[in-house]
């Protein structure tokens, strides 16, 4: 039984922590809200700060929304770094800036502790089903130590490279997902406006070269008008912003990423930021004055 800390127990973090607990490990929890009752009833200890978590746990996991939240969780006066002692491991499973991640890792390494950036893909469904894809950056020794714990939360777990490479992979993932959502939305809207049944069109396309997980899952959401999150538009906005900031720093052009970000901005401007990212289709629907389907 390992002593594990978990900070950030929201839509994603709570089920992930639950899988670690179900695996027989002792949990030390901290969140801005009261931790889920089921974890506490299962034997988890609630801590008053990140520093207390780090003092009591050997491996500390973070799952918070954005770069500033990770920085606060790690380096606030009562943050994780204040409670670390040599030999411990910090695992950030949030989706944040690769550039900032490298700096965070350096600071943690100065305390003779290892740092892994391990963002995930799969959303709430994957978190609950323990089927997340986990993209890891950091030292091999630390990865090998944490790998059995990753196995409790995910299915496809890859050590990509050094610190920051996990976050870079997640940004790349979010580019692909966003552009695929846009493509599916445009295709289904085109078919619907032309008079075809979008549900039947999606079914036909699922048997061909255009088939994809996005067409399967989010295409169905668009047809059925089912936009409860999953993964909110506002979070995907954040991830695409990381992509565009990185592109500027690297001196590369991501024109379609920028266009898709503008569609998400349009959704947010129309009060849709809290919906699932498949609701990106509504920006295209507004511009076209036509809905893929009635809901």
HUWOUR-V341837 format. One record per backbone hydrogen bond with DSSP energy under -1.0 kcal/mol. CO is the residue of the C=O (numbers start at 1). NH is the residue of the N-H. E is the energy in kcal/mol with one decimal. If there is no record, write none. Layout:
<<CO & NH & E> <CO & NH & E>>
This chain:
<<2 & 26 & -1.9> <3 & 58 & -2.7> <3 & 59 & -1.4> <4 & 28 & -2.4> <5 & 61 & -2.8> <6 & 30 & -1.8> <7 & 63 & -2.6> <10 & 14 & -2.2> <12 & 16 & -1.7> <13 & 17 & -2.9> <14 & 18 & -2.0> <15 & 19 & -1.8> <16 & 20 & -1.5> <17 & 21 & -2.3> <18 & 22 & -2.6> <19 & 23 & -1.3> <20 & 25 & -1.6> <21 & 24 & -1.9> <26 & 4 & -3.1> <27 & 45 & -2.8> <28 & 6 & -2.5> <29 & 47 & -3.5> <30 & 8 & -1.6> <36 & 40 & -1.6> <37 & 41 & -3.1> <38 & 42 & -1.1> <39 & 44 & -2.3> <40 & 43 & -1.7> <45 & 29 & -3.1> <49 & 53 & -1.7> <50 & 54 & -2.5> <51 & 55 & -2.0> <52 & 56 & -1.8> <53 & 57 & -2.3> <58 & 89 & -1.9> <59 & 5 & -3.1> <60 & 91 & -3.4> <61 & 7 & -2.6> <62 & 93 & -3.0> <66 & 70 & -1.8> <67 & 71 & -2.5> <68 & 72 & -2.3> <69 & 73 & -2.6> <70 & 74 & -2.4> <71 & 75 & -3.0> <72 & 76 & -1.7> <73 & 80 & -2.7> <74 & 81 & -2.7> <76 & 79 & -2.3> <78 & 51 & -2.3> <80 & 83 & -1.8> <85 & 88 & -1.4> <88 & 114 & -1.9> <89 & 60 & -2.7> <90 & 116 & -2.7> <91 & 62 & -2.4> <92 & 118 & -3.4> <97 & 101 & -2.2> <98 & 102 & -1.7> <99 & 103 & -1.2> <100 & 104 & -2.6> <101 & 105 & -2.6> <102 & 106 & -1.7> <103 & 107 & -1.8> <104 & 108 & -2.2> <105 & 109 & -2.9> <106 & 110 & -1.4> <108 & 111 & -1.5> <108 & 113 & -1.2> <109 & 112 & -2.2> <112 & 87 & -2.8> <114 & 90 & -2.5> <116 & 92 & -2.6> <117 & 137 & -2.7> <119 & 135 & -2.4> <121 & 133 & -2.7> <122 & 126 & -2.1> <123 & 127 & -2.4> <124 & 128 & -2.5> <125 & 129 & -2.1> <126 & 131 & -2.4> <132 & 155 & -2.1> <133 & 121 & -2.1> <134 & 158 & -2.4> <136 & 160 & -2.7> <136 & 161 & -1.0> <137 & 117 & -2.2> <139 & 143 & -2.2> <140 & 144 & -2.8> <141 & 145 & -1.6> <142 & 146 & -2.1> <143 & 147 & -2.2> <146 & 149 & -1.6> <146 & 150 & -2.1> <147 & 151 & -2.4> <150 & 153 & -1.6> <150 & 154 & -2.1> <153 & 132 & -1.5> <156 & 134 & -2.6> <158 & 136 & -2.9> <161 & 138 & -2.8> <162 & 165 & -2.3> <164 & 168 & -2.2> <165 & 169 & -2.0> <166 & 170 & -1.9> <167 & 171 & -2.2> <168 & 172 & -2.1> <169 & 173 & -2.4> <170 & 174 & -2.4> <171 & 175 & -1.9> <172 & 176 & -2.1> <173 & 177 & -2.6> <174 & 178 & -2.2> <175 & 179 & -2.4> <176 & 180 & -2.0> <177 & 181 & -2.4> <178 & 182 & -2.3> <179 & 183 & -2.2> <180 & 184 & -2.6> <181 & 185 & -2.6> <182 & 186 & -2.5> <183 & 187 & -2.4> <184 & 188 & -2.6> <185 & 189 & -2.3> <186 & 190 & -2.4> <187 & 191 & -2.3> <188 & 192 & -2.6> <189 & 193 & -2.9> <190 & 194 & -1.7> <191 & 196 & -2.3> <192 & 195 & -1.5> <197 & 201 & -2.5> <198 & 202 & -2.5> <199 & 203 & -2.0> <200 & 204 & -2.3> <201 & 205 & -2.6> <202 & 206 & -1.8> <204 & 207 & -1.4> <205 & 208 & -1.9> <208 & 211 & -1.6> <212 & 216 & -2.2> <213 & 217 & -2.9> <214 & 218 & -1.3> <214 & 219 & -1.7> <217 & 221 & -1.6> <218 & 222 & -2.4> <219 & 223 & -2.0> <220 & 224 & -2.8> <221 & 225 & -1.3> <221 & 226 & -1.9> <227 & 276 & -2.8> <231 & 277 & -2.5> <232 & 236 & -1.8> <233 & 237 & -2.7> <234 & 238 & -1.5> <235 & 239 & -1.9> <236 & 240 & -2.6> <237 & 241 & -2.1> <238 & 242 & -1.7> <239 & 243 & -1.8> <240 & 244 & -2.5> <241 & 245 & -2.6> <242 & 246 & -2.5> <243 & 247 & -2.4> <244 & 248 & -2.0> <245 & 249 & -2.1> <246 & 250 & -2.2> <247 & 251 & -1.3> <247 & 252 & -2.4> <254 & 258 & -2.2> <255 & 259 & -1.9> <256 & 260 & -2.2> <257 & 261 & -2.3> <258 & 262 & -1.8> <259 & 263 & -1.5> <260 & 264 & -2.0> <261 & 265 & -2.5> <262 & 266 & -2.1> <263 & 267 & -2.0> <264 & 268 & -2.5> <265 & 269 & -2.4> <266 & 270 & -1.1> <267 & 272 & -2.5> <268 & 271 & -1.8> <272 & 275 & -2.0> <273 & 234 & -2.3> <275 & 233 & -2.5> <276 & 279 & -2.5> <277 & 280 & -1.6> <278 & 281 & -1.6> <279 & 282 & -2.2> <280 & 283 & -1.5> <281 & 285 & -2.3> <282 & 286 & -2.3> <283 & 287 & -1.8> <284 & 288 & -1.7> <285 & 289 & -1.3> <285 & 290 & -1.7>>
